[in-house]
Amino acid sequence: MAQKDSKNIGNISAEELEKLLNRVPKRVLGDGDLFIYQNISEVPYFSCPISMDYIIVTFCLEGSAQGKVNMKPVRIVKGDVLVVTSQIAVTYEESSPDFRMVTLLFSPRCQSQFRVLNPIKMKLSLMQSPVLIPKKSSQHFMNLCIQMLLETLLLHNSDNVYEMVKKILDLIAMHLLGGNLANNIKSDGSRMEQVFECFVDELMKHYATSHAVAWYANKLAITPNYLSKCCRKAVCKSALDVICVFLVLEAQRQLQVHPPQPLKTIAANLGFANQSSFSTFFRRQTKQTPAEYRNQ
């Protein structure tokens, strides 16, 4: 395995990543909004962390591979799906000789074109582990979708391929994020996990009007303590922690919008009384001011 400089590369663009992987067969769709690599295992892995604004989704078709996501070791085997959301540092380390995969990179603009590929809900769903493990009962469906994806990529008309790929990926995403996961939390469709999903849905609808755990608990007709218990079972965080994570993720998204929005507008969008209270919250959660985050 090739040795590389251990210096953190930091955030890179999709174009820079494409240069690093210029020997790898790929398909580029939607004017660079969607990169699809089929044989990334043929090149040396990167021994230093890389992050970008693109969501990275890797389907493990054969064998196994391992690396780190935000410095935490992860391993995928046949059937697993590795999902890395934007600004998350990834380090690829090694793979088995028979490792085969498909990796997709979605730009922020591309993400907005999918019905269920919501980056905020994805981050909440992936808080415990970036590796999604479809249940055995759904693996046949996943295999069919991936096979359709691979066959679609052989077509020549890029516009048609882009639309067909989006439809196939919507099916996969709905299946993965729609409660059909084993994941590391061993989801069994229990009431507690259903409550967490309902809580996230309500949070996405009402974050601009309420940040209180009690408000959401009342909306779901449960106690605040039970809501936090459901959150801890699902993602090992309290309900208040989940609300804070959501607000930070949404704030970061809005801080990256171009042209830039005034901070007081973002504060109002997120339900803060004023810019000062928003800045205090953001700095407490991220160790940066909103302005520092926007300008980094």
N, C-alpha and C positions, 0 to 999 in steps of 0.2 A: 504494500500500500504506500502510495506516495506521501512523503512528509511535506507539510506546508507550514508557513509561518504561523505561529500560534497567536499572533496579534489579532484582536477582534476586528473583523472587516467592518462591522456595523451595518447600518441600513443601506441596502443597495437597490438599485432600480432593476426592473425586469430586463431592461436592455443590457445592463452589466452582467446579470446572471446568464443571459443568453450568450454573451461573449465567453463566460467561463465554461459554458456547456456547448461551445460551438461545434464540437464533433458529434453531438448527440442528435439522432433523428428526432424531428419535432414537427408539430403542426401549429401554425400561428393563425388565430382567427380573430375577427372583429377588430382589425387594425391594432393588434397587439394587446387586446383586452383579455385574451385567453390563450395561454401557452400550454401545449400538450406534449409531454415527453414520454416516450414508450420504453426507452432503453437507457435510462440514466445510470443504471447499475454497471454500464460498460466503462464508465470513467472513474478516475480516482475520487474518493469522497473527500469532502472538505473537513479539515481538522480544526477549523476555527468557526465560531458562530457567525451566522448570516441571518439578517432579518430584512424584511421588505414590507411594502404596503399591500402586497398581494396576499390573498389567502392561498395556501398550498394544501392540496388534497392528494394523498398517495394511496392507491389501491395495491395491496400486496397480492400478486397473482400466484406466485410460487416462492418457496424458500423462506428466508427470513433476513432481517436487517436490524441494525441497532444504531443508536446515536443519542443525542441529548436534545431536549426541548427546554429552553430556559435553564440549562445546566442540570436538568433532571434526566436520568437515564430512561430511555424508552426502547422498546423492542416490538417489532411487528412480525407476524407470521402470516402464512397463507390465509386469505379471507379477511384480514384486518384492514381497517381504513385509518390512516394517520391524517389528522386535520390540524393544520397550524394556521392560526389567524394572524392578521397583520401585526407588525411590530414585535413578533415573538422570535427569539433567537433560536436557530436550529443548527445543530452540528451533526453531520453525517460521519460515521466512523467505519463500519464494516458490514459486510453482508455475506451470506452463504453463497457457494458457487452457483447454486441453481436459482438465485434470487431473480425474480422478474416482476415488474411493476408497471403501473401507469401513473404519472404525476401530472396534475393540472394546476396552473397558476391563474387565479382570477383577479383582475384589476378591480379597484373600488367601483369604477363605472360598470364593469361587467356584473359585479355582485348585485347591483341595484336592478338588473334585468331579470333576476331569478325570483320566483315567487316565494321561496322558502329559505334562500341563502342569506339570511339576515345575520350580519357579522356579530351583532351584540348578543342575540339569542344563542348563536353558536358558541361565543365565549363563555356564556353562563353554562351552557350544556357541557362544555369541555373543561370546566374548572378543576375537576379531579384528575382527568387524564385526557391527553390528546388522541389516544388510540381508541377507536370505536370498533366494537366487536359485534357484528350482526348475530342475532339469535340463529340457532341451527335451523329453525323453521323458516327463516327468511333468506337463508344463504342461496337457495336455488334462484329466487327472484333477483338477488343481487348479481349472481353470476350471469343471468340472462341480460340484465341491464348493462353490465360491463362488456359482455360479448357484443351487444348492439352498439355500444360506444366504439369499440375497436373496429367493427365493420363499417360504421359511419365514417370513420376517419380515412377510410380508403377511397371515399368518393372525391370527385374532383372539384365540384362547384363549391367554393368557400362559403358563399352566402347561405346556400342550402345546408351545408354541413354545420355552420354556426347555429342555425335555428334548430336543427335536429339534435345537436349536442346539448343545447340548452334544455330541450324537452326531456332528454334522457337523464340529464343531471338533476332536473327538478324531481323526477321520479325517485332517483337515488337519495336525494337530500330529504324528501318527504319521508322516505322509508327510514333513513338513519335518525332524523331529528324528530320523528313522529312517535317516539316511545317504543320503537322496535329494536332496542339495543340491549345486549347483555351488558356491555361496557364493564369497567372495573367495579361499578357499584352493584352489579348483578341485578339490574332492574327486573322486577317481576310483575309490573303493573299494579303494585300495591296502592292503597289509598294514599299513603304518605307521598309517594312519588307523583301520583296524579295531582295532589294538592300543590306540590312544587311547580309542576308544569302550569297549572292554572294561575299560580302566583306570578310566574314570569310573564304570562300572557297579560294579566291585569297590570303589572308593572309597566309593560311596554305601552299600554293604553293610557295610564294615568300618572306617569312619573312627573309630568309638568304641573300636576295639581296636588300631589301628596307624596311625602317622603316618610310617612309614619307607618311603622309596622302594624300598629293597632288598626289603622284605616284599612289596610289590605286584609287583615285578619277578619275584620267585621264584614268586608265585602265577600269573603269566602265562607262566612258563618262559622268561624273557628276562633279559638283563643290565640293571642299573640305567641304564647309559649309553644302551643302545638305547631304553629306556622314555623317557628324557628327550629323545632324538632324535625319537621319535614325537610327543611332546607339543609340541616346538618346531615340527614340521612342521604340526601341527593348529592350535595356538593361540599360537605364538611364545612359549611359556613352558616352563621346565623342569618335570619331574615334581614336584619339591619345591614350586615356585611354584604348581602346580595344586592340590596338597594344601593349601597355605596359603590359597589363594583359597577353596577349598571350605569349610575350617574357619571362615574369617571369615564367609562367607555363611550357614552353618548357625548360627553363634553369633549373628549379627544377627537371624536368624529367631527363634531361641529367646529372645533378649532382648526381642522385641516381643510375645511370647505373654502373654495376659491370662487369669487373674491372673498377675502376675510370678512367675517361678521364682527361688529363691535362686541366687546366683552359683555357689556350690559344687555345686549340682545340675547347672547347665549345664556346669560344668567337667567333672564326672564323665560327663555325657552325651556330651561331645566327646572323652573319652579322655585328659584331662589328669590328672596325678597329684594336683593340688590346685588350689584357687582361685587361689593366687598365681602358679603357672606359667601358668594360663589367662590371667590378667589381664596378665601380662608379654607373652605372645604377642599378645594382642589389641591392646595398646597399641603394640607394635612394628609391627604390620601396618596399623593405622588411625589412629595418632596420638591415640587416645582411649582412656580406660579403659572397660571394659564399663558401669560405672555412668553415665559421661558420655554414652555412646551411648544408653543406655536413657532418660535424662532429657532428651535434647535436644528 
